[in-house]
Amino acid sequence: MKPSFQTTLRDRIVLSGGIGVHSGKSVRLALNPAEASTGLVFLRSGLPNGGSRRIEANWSKVTMTELCTVIGDGAQHMVGTIEHLVAALRGLGVDNCLVEVDGPEVPIMDGSAAAFVEAIDRVGLRQLRASRRFVKILKTVRIEQGRGFAELRPFRSSARSSSPSSAENGFRLDVEIDFKSDAIGRQRKILDLDPASFRRELARARTFGFLSDVKRLIQAGFALGASLENSVGIDDDRVLNPEGLRYSDEFVRHKMLDAVGDLALAGAPLIGEYHSYCGGHKMNVAVLEALFSDRAAYRFVDAVQTAREGVRADLGMVVSPAFLPARS
């Protein structure tokens, strides 16, 4: 597959039997192939009188960022906990997909994006006859909340990059967290994102929460479906899951997974870098709002044209952007 062209799924995927981590209710999810330039769109069914509503996975449609990311256009017309699924779609290079969900939440599965990645890999991707479009970051935009911050910026030179040219066409995450609990502490990870690194480094990182917060969350109507089967539980400085962690730094990896999903709400793959400290859904979405509020901070670029320019610049070597489609 040529990374300069849009993709969609080769076939329909149905996932049933999952539950919403906050509602605790069973959810049926279906991922459908979609035409070029459809983007990532949710079809929320199960509304009163058998109704349904299409909701674009876009930052402008976000209605809530408390504990998860919710998109919609009204109290009933919404879908929550979209971030892990959208991260899997963006991370594997799926440009166009119609997501059917018959409840108010995407199923939590095991708390990571692994089940979605496995399902997408089973059917594979199909290349479409349309150029992929990117959002290229031209100048730094930054938002701050308390001691935390999040920023989107153009690429900076880095010894971590595999080549100078790859850093001109991809997307890099630099995420740091800092918790008082010794079970987490301060963790930082930097990752150049592509489908291989997404599968290997981020897809299996699970969501996490503190036992001390459970009673308050349940009283507020959250976490009704949470368990050690779909979350990493922490009690003071101890991980409660008998199997332990999947990565020694699983916590920061999950924050990166969330960021991939939230930043996918840009509506197109980003070219540039994302850097955050003590961030979360709220700051992830806020920095997108800041980016698109400043017309001088970004521009849309056509992947086919970018590839042609790369040929001229590199004397025959075309640099592949991030979010390459999965090989099949």
C-alpha positions, 0 to 999 in steps of 0.5 A: 500500500502507498502511504500517500493514499487514503484507506478504509477497512476491507470488511465490516467488523462486529464486536459484541459482548463488551460493556461500557466502563462507566455505564456498566451496560452491554454495548454492540459495536460495528466498524464499517468500511467508508468512502474516501474523505468520510473520515472517522464517523460514529453512528449512534443508534439505540436512541428513543423511538429507534432513532440514530444520529451521525456524529463526526469524530472531531474536536468541535464535537467534544462535549465532555472530557471528564474521565473520558472523551465524549462527542455529540450534539446533545444530551442524548445524541452522544458517544463516550469513551471513544479514545481507545477505539479512535487511537487504534484507527488512527494508529493503524492508519485507517482514514475512513470508517463508520463506527456503529454503536448502540449505546452511550459508550464504546465498550472498554474491552480490556481497558486498552486498544488491543482488541480493536487492533486485533479486529482491524488486523483480521480484516486488513485495510483497503487503499482508496483512490484519494490522496491522504490529507495531513494537518501540518503544524507550523508554529507552537501552540500551548495551553496550561492548566495548573502545573500541567501543560500541553503543546503542539509544535513543528518538528525539532531536530532530535537524535531519537529520530531515525532520520532527519527526513522522517522527522519532517513527515511524521508525528512524535509524542513526548508525554510525561506524568507525575503522580504522588503514588509510588506505584506510578511516580514520574514517567516519561516516554518519547515515541515516533508514531507509526503502526508498528510502534503503536502496536508494540508500544501503546496498544496494550497499555490499559487504563488505570484508577485509584481504589480511593476514588471508586466510591466517589465515582460510582456515586457520581454515576461513573465507573459502574463497569470498571473492574480489574479485568478492564483497568489497572487498580491502584491502592496507595502504592500497590498495583492490585491486579494479580497479573501485574503490569504489561509494561514497567511504565504502562501508566505513561504509555496509556496516557500516550494511547489516550493522546493518540485517540484525542488528537485524532479528533483533528480530523486528519493525521498530524505532522509535528510533535505533541508534548505534555506534562501531567496532561489528560483528555481535557488538555489534549482537546484544548490544545487542538482547539488552540491550534485550529483557532490560529490559522497561522499555526497549521496548514493542510497538506496533500500527501501525494504532493508532499511525496512528489516534493520529497522525491525532488528533495531527496533525489528519488527517496520518498519519505513515508509519513506516519500512520502507514496502513497495516500490511496484509 
